[in-house]
């Protein structure tokens, strides 16, 4: 059985979001070099901690760690 480092991936995602920008799912997958499944696991980890925000535009999701107008918070 393969171990998925969800916490490690969440840390990588958090560090990227700390750059102050927002990213689409496709940008995050590319920049973090992880699968969509691993990315969404990391997003779930940060969402559980209340540390990630999301918005939808033209059927694409964007994520940030800053509460920007138009973003919603999980939980």
C-alpha positions as CSV (number, residue, x, y, z in Angstrom):
1,X,0.0,0.0,0.0
2,X,1.4,3.4,-1.0
3,X,1.5,6.1,1.7
4,X,0.2,9.5,0.6
5,X,2.0,12.3,2.5
6,X,-1.1,14.5,2.8
7,X,0.4,16.7,5.5
8,X,3.6,17.2,3.5
9,X,1.5,18.1,0.4
10,X,-0.6,20.5,2.5
11,X,2.6,22.2,3.6
12,X,3.9,22.5,0.1
13,X,0.5,24.0,-1.0
14,X,0.5,26.4,1.9
15,X,4.1,27.6,1.1
16,X,3.1,28.3,-2.5
17,X,-0.1,30.1,-1.4
18,X,2.1,32.3,0.9
19,X,3.5,33.9,-2.3
20,X,0.4,36.0,-2.1
21,X,-1.1,35.0,-5.3
22,X,-4.2,32.9,-6.2
23,X,-3.9,29.8,-8.3
24,X,-6.2,27.7,-10.4
25,X,-6.3,23.9,-9.9
26,X,-4.3,23.3,-13.1
27,X,-1.7,25.9,-12.0
28,X,-1.4,24.2,-8.6
29,X,-1.0,20.7,-10.1
30,X,1.7,22.0,-12.4
31,X,3.6,24.1,-9.9
32,X,3.4,21.5,-7.1
33,X,4.0,18.5,-9.4
34,X,1.3,16.4,-7.8
35,X,-1.8,14.6,-8.9
36,X,-5.2,16.2,-8.7
37,X,-6.1,13.7,-6.1
38,X,-3.1,14.6,-4.0
39,X,-3.8,18.3,-4.5
40,X,-7.5,18.0,-3.4
41,X,-6.3,15.9,-0.3
42,X,-4.0,18.8,0.6
43,X,-6.8,21.3,0.0
44,X,-9.0,19.3,2.3
45,X,-6.3,19.3,5.0
46,X,-6.0,23.1,4.8
47,X,-9.8,23.5,4.6
48,X,-10.2,21.5,7.8
49,X,-7.8,23.9,9.5
50,X,-9.7,26.9,8.1
51,X,-6.6,28.1,6.2
52,X,-7.7,28.1,2.5
53,X,-10.3,30.1,0.5
54,X,-11.8,29.3,-2.9
55,X,-13.7,31.1,-5.6
56,X,-15.2,29.9,-8.9
57,X,-14.9,31.7,-12.1
58,X,-16.0,30.4,-15.5
59,X,-16.2,26.8,-14.2
60,X,-12.7,27.0,-12.8
61,X,-11.7,26.9,-9.1
62,X,-9.1,29.3,-7.7
63,X,-7.5,29.0,-4.3
64,X,-5.8,31.4,-2.0
65,X,-4.8,31.6,1.7
66,X,-6.1,35.1,1.8
67,X,-9.8,36.1,2.2
68,X,-10.4,38.1,-1.0
69,X,-13.7,39.5,-2.0
70,X,-15.7,36.8,-3.8
71,X,-13.9,33.9,-2.1
72,X,-15.7,31.5,0.2
73,X,-14.3,29.7,3.2
74,X,-14.8,26.0,3.9
75,X,-16.4,24.9,7.1
